[in-house]
């Protein structure tokens, strides 16, 4: 079933302004948090989009990246202020190539207003799917 909601363009970037980007999305459904070792430490609230929906507008030379483990995703950080802006990767479960945008970096989004789903990456429990409540801290 196709959605009739209009896609909106949202601008965002890092804290110091060196990195700027735009992302096209329909609403903010699909905001997620993960408790894997990296996501816990950077505290990102992310949304996965297709690469065509993401445009880096400024700061490519200000980016540094980090890739680990199975190398499913490469995270991009501003070298100046250290903010994690987005990740790029490939995963069949999300339809192939993707960009994971840190919604906390969008200019006009209040992260406290997002309906967030949670993934249990710490226990490699991806098959359980997302849930509406956070995981136990233990």
C-alpha positions in Angstrom: 0.0 0.0 0.0 1.4 3.4 -0.9 1.3 6.3 1.5 -0.4 9.6 0.5 1.6 11.6 3.0 3.9 14.2 1.5 7.7 13.8 1.8 9.3 16.7 3.6 12.9 17.9 3.4 14.6 18.4 6.8 17.9 20.2 7.3 20.4 19.2 9.9 24.0 19.1 10.9 26.6 18.8 13.6 26.9 21.1 16.6 29.6 23.5 15.2 27.9 23.7 11.8 30.8 22.4 9.7 28.7 19.4 8.5 25.3 20.1 7.0 22.8 17.7 5.3 19.3 17.3 4.2 17.0 14.3 4.4 13.7 13.6 2.8 11.2 11.8 5.0 7.5 11.2 5.5 6.9 12.1 9.1 9.1 10.9 12.0 7.7 7.4 12.4 10.5 4.8 12.6 12.7 6.7 15.1 14.7 4.1 16.9 17.3 3.5 19.6 19.6 0.6 20.0 21.5 -0.7 23.0 24.5 -2.1 21.1 28.0 -1.1 22.3 28.3 1.9 19.8 24.7 3.1 19.9 24.7 3.1 23.7 27.8 5.3 23.8 26.7 7.8 21.2 23.0 7.9 22.3 21.7 8.4 18.8 18.0 8.4 17.9 18.1 7.2 14.3 15.9 6.8 11.2 16.9 4.7 8.3 16.3 6.1 4.8 17.4 5.2 1.3 20.6 6.9 0.1 18.6 8.9 -2.5 16.8 10.6 0.4 20.0 11.9 2.0 22.2 14.8 0.7 25.4 16.0 2.3 25.3 19.7 1.7 28.6 20.8 3.4 31.5 19.5 5.4 32.6 16.3 3.6 36.2 17.3 4.5 35.2 17.8 8.1 34.0 14.2 8.5 35.7 11.2 10.1 34.3 7.7 10.1 34.2 4.6 12.2 33.5 1.1 11.2 33.7 -2.0 13.3 32.8 -5.7 13.6 30.8 -7.1 10.7 31.3 -3.7 8.8 27.5 -3.4 8.2 27.6 0.3 8.8 30.1 3.1 8.8 29.4 6.0 11.2 30.2 9.6 10.2 31.3 12.1 12.8 32.4 15.8 12.6 36.1 16.1 13.2 35.6 19.5 14.8 32.9 19.0 17.4 32.6 15.1 17.5 28.9 14.9 16.8 27.7 11.7 15.1 25.5 12.9 12.2 24.7 9.7 10.2 25.8 6.3 9.1 25.9 4.5 5.7 25.7 0.8 5.2 24.1 -2.3 3.6 21.7 -4.7 5.2 19.3 -7.0 3.4 16.8 -6.6 6.3 16.3 -2.9 5.6 16.2 -3.3 1.8 19.9 -3.1 1.0 21.8 0.3 1.0 20.8 2.7 3.7 21.6 5.9 5.5 20.9 6.0 9.2 20.3 9.7 10.1 20.7 10.8 13.7 17.4 12.6 14.2 19.0 14.5 17.1 21.0 16.4 14.5 17.9 17.8 12.6 17.3 21.5 13.1 13.6 21.5 13.6 13.0 18.3 15.6 12.4 18.0 19.3 13.7 14.5 20.2 11.5 14.4 23.2 8.4 14.4 20.9 9.5 11.4 18.8 7.8 8.0 19.2 10.8 5.8 19.6 11.1 2.1 19.1 13.9 0.1 20.7 16.2 -2.7 19.3 18.2 -5.1 21.4 21.6 -5.0 19.6 23.6 -5.6 22.8 22.4 -9.2 22.8 22.3 -9.5 19.0 18.6 -10.1 19.3 17.6 -8.5 16.0 15.1 -11.3 15.3 12.9 -10.2 18.2 12.2 -7.0 16.3 11.6 -3.6 17.7 9.6 -2.9 20.8 7.9 0.3 22.2 9.6 0.2 25.6 13.3 0.4 26.5 15.3 -2.7 27.3 16.2 -3.6 30.8 19.4 -1.9 31.9 20.9 -5.1 33.4 
